[in-house]
Amino acid sequence: MSISDAVFYGTPVASCTLHVPAGTETLYKAAPVWQDFLIPGGAPSLSVPPAGDGQNYLILSLGIPSDDPFNGTFLVIFPPGMSLDVINTALVGSLTNQYDLIITPQSAGTWLVEIRPKSILRTRSATSYQEIVRLAYTVDESVTYGSYEIKVSDLEIVVGGQTVIREDEIAVAVTVGPTANAPVAEVATEVWYYAGRLSVRTPAREQIAVYSLNGALVFHAEKEAGLTTFNLNGLLAGVYIVRGSSGWTRKIMLL
């Protein structure tokens, strides 16, 4: 694995993606010379949210180049009495605007999930470990309290035509208790801007206002509960303040 740094002299390796054999990502990322490349991959993880937030969902996280387009597929497998909540399952953050999420039921308790880019992204940046998709689920009243296992299997992520992540199975234990049978709540307030569009996810209907840094109101609209996207193509580049009538405030940057 060792190599002289003279081999790539004059090559902008920091902007080049290096595809390595599955399972060797950590070794290459720690090796001299090779570590200077963009190396996608790394072990994916399936995690549960902090206890007590009253929501039934899992988060799938992956190590991928931030702006290099990828596509992927995997199966989600639930034990009897549990089911994927298709309405509340969603991509995380700005991925909502960049990718399509296709969910297809398979056999009982199993769903096929596909992630496809909406367009080709040309800019490449450093590999980052990020949350990809929020897998919401429901629990039938027949399920007794206790610990159960939810699995993601046959996961494959492709970047630039090369398979960079492949995992046969990831399992996570979830606890069914007094709050697990409650309806899945909407996620906390999320605000992001991408390609001329402002996306706002809130748990309730409210008024949205956008202000310039000098306090001028430049955009105002009403949104329903859940995710709503607004067109801000008419605004100049710069930093803006987004406020909701429920009291939250966020900053966004238009490029």
N, C-alpha and C positions, 0 to 999 in steps of 0.2 A: 504493500500500500504506500510505502514511502516513495517520494519523488522529488526531484530538484525543482526549486521554484523558477529556474531558468527555462524550463520546458514551456511555460506559458508566459514568458516575458513579453510584455506589450499587449497581452490579451486582456480585455476588460472582464476578468473572471467574475467580478462581483455582480455583473448583470447577466451571467450565463447560468442556466439551469443544468445541473449535473444529475442524471438519473443513475442510481446505484442499485445493486441487488436488494430485494426486500429483506429487511432484518439487519442490514448493515448501515443504516442511516446514521446511527449514533457514532459508529466508528469513524465514518468519513467526516462527520461534523467536528470531530475532535482531532483529526489528523492534519499536520502541517500541509499547506498548499491546498489540499482538497477542501478544507474548512472555509476557504475564501469563496467558494462557489455557492450558488443557491441550490440547496439539497432538499427537495420536497420529501415528504414521508414522515415516518415516525409512528409510534404505536397510537392508534385511536383510543378514545376513552368514552365510556358511557357512564354518566353520573346522575345522581338524584339532586334536586334542589335542596337548599337549607331547610332543616326541619321546621315545621310550624308555619310555612307560608300558605298552607291551605290549598295547594295545587297538586294535581296529579300529572306529572310530566317528567321526562328524562331529557338530558342534554347530550348530544353526540358531538364530540370535539375531535378535530383532526389537525395535523401539521401539514400545511400546504402553502405554496407561494401566494402571497396576499392578492396579487393582481394577475396571476397567470390562470387562464380559464381552466376549469376542471369539470369532469362529469363523473357521476358515480351511481352505484346501485347497492342496495342491501335489503335483507329481509328483517322484519321485526316480528318476533314470536312471543305471544302472550300465553300465560297459563289459562285454564278454563275459568270463565267468569270475568275475564278482563278483555278489553277491546281497544284498538287504536281509535282515538278521537280525531277523525279526519279534519273536522272543521277547525279545531284549535291547534293542530299540528302545523308548524310553519318553519321556514328558514329564519335564521337569526340576523337581526340588524339589516345592513345594506344589502346582504345577499338576496333579500326579498326582491329588490329591483333588478338584480343581475342574473338571477337564475329562476328556472321553473321547477316546481316540486310536483311530481306525478306520483300518486298513490293508487295502487291496484290491489284489491283483495285477492288472496290466494286461497289456500285451504283454511279450515276453521282456525281462528286465532293467529293467522299469519297474513302479513301485508308486504307487498313489494314496494319499495320506495326508490324513486329515480330522481336524480338531480341533474339538470341540463342547463348550460349557459344560454342566455337569451341572445347574446351577441359575442363576437370575438373581441377580447380585451388584449391590447398589444403591449401595454406597459407591464414590466416585471419589477417586483420588489422583493425584499427579503422574505424568507420563509417564516411564517408565524403559526403558532398553535392557537387555533380559534374555535369558538363554538359555531357549529354549522347548522344544526337543525334541532328544533324543540319538538320532541315526540310526546304529545299529550295522550292520555288514555283514560278510560272510564272503568269503574269497578261495579259489577253487578251486586245487587243486594244479597244474592245467594252466597257470596264469598265470605267465609268466616275470617275473623281477625287473625293475623299472623304474618309471617314473612314468605314472600313469593319471589320467583326469579323471572325476569324479563330478559330476552336475548335479542341481540342483533347478530345475524349470521350472513355468510357469503358476501362480505363487504369488499367492494373493489372501487378504488378511486383512480381515475386516469387523468394525467396532466400532460398536455402536449403530445397526445397519442401514445404515451408510455404509462403502463400501470405502475404507480408509485406506492400505493398502499393496498395490501390484500390481507384480510383477516377472516379466518374461518368462523370464529365465534367470539362475541363479547357478551358477558352476562353481568347483570347487576341485580342486587336484592332490593326489593321494595317492601315496605311494611303497610299492611292494610289495617287501619284503626278506625276510630270513631269518625274522623274527618275524611277518610279516603273515599267514601261513597257520595260525598257532596259534589255538586256540579263543578267542573273545572273552571276556575276563575280566569279572567283575562290577565295577561302579563302586566307588570308594572309599566308605567309610562316610558315609552321609547321614542326618541326623536332622532332622525338622521336625514342627511341631504346627499343626493347622488344624481348626477347628470341632469340638473335642472329641475329636479322634483324633490319636494319636501314630504317625508313620510312621518306620520305621527300615529302611535299606537297608545290608546288610553282605555281605561276600564269603563268609562262612561261618556255620554254625549257632552260636548262642551264647545266653547268658543276658542278659536285659535287666532292669535295676533302675532305679526312679525314686525319688529321695529329695527330701524337703523341705529347705529351707535349714538347718533345725536338725538335720539328719541322720537324720530318721525315714524308714524304708522305707515308701513309700505304694503301690508297685506293683511286681510282679515277674512275669516270664514268660520262656518260652523261645521263640526264633524260629529258623526255618530260614534257609538261605542265600538272599540276594535281598531283596526288599521285603516287609515285614510291617507291618500296621497294627493298632494297639491302641486300644481305647475307653477314654478317660480322663475321660468325662463326670462321674464321681463325685468328681473332685478340685476343691478350691476354687481360685479365681483366685490367681495368684502365680507366683514363679520356682521352678523345680524343676531338679534335677540328674539327668541320664540317664547311666547307666554300662553299658558292655558288658563281658562277662567276658573279652574279648580285650584289655582295657586302655584303651579310649577313654572320654572323658567329654565330655558336651555340656550346655549350659544351654538350657532352654526356658521360655517365658512363657505361662501360661494366662490368658486374658482373660475 
